[in-house]
Amino acid sequence: MRGKLQGPCSVGSGAQIVDSKIGPNVAVGDACRTEGSQIRSSILMDEACTGHVNMLCDSIVGRRSRIASASTDVCYTALVGDDSFVSLSQ
């Protein structure tokens, strides 16, 4: 794990936090991967992934879903169902 955790937060078994800031108020499920992202007040269900999402707030990301590529200063809010892929942009 190479990232910053700010409580309260919960990180599940086998989760990978790479160059990311997690918290406060975040639950990361089992086997999730977040890379180059900032996440706060959100839930990532088991096996969800985020990649280079500058700020994800007040969101729920379903099982085996992926959110990618939002390199802006905007705080994105999303409700993403299971097995989905979302590419964010300006």
GICORHU-V32560 format. One record per residue. N is the residue number from 1. RES is the residue in three letters. SS is DSSP state (a for helix, b for strand, c for the rest). OMEGA is omega in radians with two decimals (NA if undefined). BURIAL is + if it has 9 or more other C-alpha atoms within 8 Angstrom, else -. Layout:
BEGIN
N:RES:SS:OMEGA:BURIAL ; N:RES:SS:OMEGA:BURIAL
END
This chain:
BEGIN
1:MET:c:3.03:- ; 2:ARG:b:-3.13:- ; 3:GLY:b:-3.14:+ ; 4:LYS:b:3.10:- ; 5:LEU:b:3.08:+ ; 6:GLN:c:-3.09:+ ; 7:GLY:c:-0.02:- ; 8:PRO:c:3.05:- ; 9:CYS:b:3.14:+ ; 10:SER:b:3.14:- ; 11:VAL:b:-3.08:+ ; 12:GLY:c:-3.13:+ ; 13:SER:c:3.08:- ; 14:GLY:c:3.12:- ; 15:ALA:c:3.12:+ ; 16:GLN:b:3.10:+ ; 17:ILE:b:-3.04:+ ; 18:VAL:b:3.09:+ ; 19:ASP:b:-3.08:+ ; 20:SER:b:3.02:+ ; 21:LYS:b:-3.07:+ ; 22:ILE:b:3.07:+ ; 23:GLY:c:0.03:+ ; 24:PRO:c:3.02:+ ; 25:ASN:c:-3.14:+ ; 26:VAL:b:3.00:+ ; 27:ALA:b:3.12:+ ; 28:VAL:b:-3.07:+ ; 29:GLY:c:3.12:+ ; 30:ASP:c:3.03:+ ; 31:ALA:c:3.04:+ ; 32:CYS:c:3.02:+ ; 33:ARG:b:3.04:+ ; 34:THR:b:-3.09:+ ; 35:GLU:b:3.09:+ ; 36:GLY:c:-3.04:+ ; 37:SER:c:2.96:+ ; 38:GLN:b:-3.10:+ ; 39:ILE:b:3.08:+ ; 40:ARG:b:3.11:+ ; 41:SER:c:-3.06:+ ; 42:SER:b:3.09:+ ; 43:ILE:b:3.00:+ ; 44:LEU:b:-3.13:+ ; 45:MET:c:-3.08:+ ; 46:ASP:c:3.07:+ ; 47:GLU:c:3.06:+ ; 48:ALA:c:-3.12:+ ; 49:CYS:b:2.95:+ ; 50:THR:b:3.12:+ ; 51:GLY:b:3.05:+ ; 52:HIS:b:3.05:+ ; 53:VAL:b:-3.03:+ ; 54:ASN:c:3.13:+ ; 55:MET:c:3.05:+ ; 56:LEU:b:-3.04:+ ; 57:CYS:b:2.99:+ ; 58:ASP:c:-3.00:+ ; 59:SER:c:2.98:+ ; 60:ILE:b:3.14:+ ; 61:VAL:b:-3.04:+ ; 62:GLY:c:-3.12:+ ; 63:ARG:c:3.07:+ ; 64:ARG:c:3.12:+ ; 65:SER:c:-3.14:+ ; 66:ARG:b:3.02:+ ; 67:ILE:b:-3.04:+ ; 68:ALA:b:2.83:+ ; 69:SER:b:3.03:+ ; 70:ALA:b:-3.07:+ ; 71:SER:c:3.10:- ; 72:THR:c:3.10:- ; 73:ASP:c:-3.12:- ; 74:VAL:c:3.05:- ; 75:CYS:c:-3.13:- ; 76:TYR:b:3.03:- ; 77:THR:c:-3.08:- ; 78:ALA:c:2.96:+ ; 79:LEU:b:-3.00:- ; 80:VAL:b:3.14:+ ; 81:GLY:c:3.12:+ ; 82:ASP:c:3.02:+ ; 83:ASP:c:-3.12:+ ; 84:SER:c:3.00:+ ; 85:PHE:b:3.12:- ; 86:VAL:b:3.05:- ; 87:SER:b:-3.09:- ; 88:LEU:c:3.06:+ ; 89:SER:c:-3.09:- ; 90:GLN:c:NA:-
END
